[in-house]
Amino acid sequence: MGENYRTEQLEVRGYQVPVQIGGKGEPLLLLHGAGGAGLWTPFHAALAERFTVYAPVHPGFAGTPLPDWVKSVADLVYHYMDVLNALGLRRITLAGISLGGWIATEFAVTRPDLVQRLVLMAPIGVRPDSPMPDLFILDPQEAPRYLFADPKMAAALRPAAPPSAEMITAMWSEQAAVARLIWKRPYNPQLERRLHHITAPVLLLWGAEDRLVPAAHGRKLQKLIGNAQLVVIEGAGHVAPLEKPGEMAQAILRFASAG
């Protein structure tokens, strides 16, 4: 979806990283969640009206090989430092969705000097007050009600034709990459104590009907991160950038314009 972007293969320390690039303006690095790798959606296109959007694919996602050096989210933090160097970028607006929000949070804790603004969309990574549903053991028919405000939208997004063998193989490979990062637990027990290292203004974006990571977790993060604001989008679930792309993008554009 969307037309005004290109995909480049970026060589990063001997590893090929597909990066979608579109728009004009200051740089925004957008880190995808457990799903959505390699897609340019209306959400990306809306952000590209204000930013030059860089949307890389995490190693092991969207058909890319899962290298042995990826063992944890911390490895991806250092990987994205190298990605920024390869792109020739210095200070950026950093945005992450769910799993990508965890990576973005750890990045901002580790290298606050590189982050001008931080946008976290229903991020995991900080220990929740109540356990998250385990998507690895859920029946596939159950998962949409945790991810979407309207589960019927999930059905509408499915391809009409049955998945090919290649698609099924890619899906399981991607699940393996997700499992390597969050199988033991979808958070870093040390991260909460490190949040004070974030120096950039922070926008927390949540779907009001997120049943995977409820908006109450956003309110917790807002208290833990002193310079954070929380915006809750009505009629959206965990995959709010898919369900409400315009509202999500506008919240980020307002945040960027404020300072």
Buried (B, 14 or more C-beta within 10 A) or exposed (E): EBEEBEEEEBEBEEBEBBBBBBBEBBBBBBBBBBBBBBBBBBBBBBBBBBBBBBBBBBBBBBBBEBEEEBEEBBBBBBBBBBBBEBBEBEBBBBBBBBBBBBBBBBBBBBBEEBBBBBBBBBBBBBBBEEEBBEBEEEEEEEBBBBBBBBBEBBEEEEEEEEEEEEEEEBEEBBBEBBEBBBEEEBBBEEBBEBBEEBBBBBBBBBBBBBBBBBBEBBBBBBEBBEEBBBBBBEEBBBBBBBBBBEBBBBBBBEBBEEE
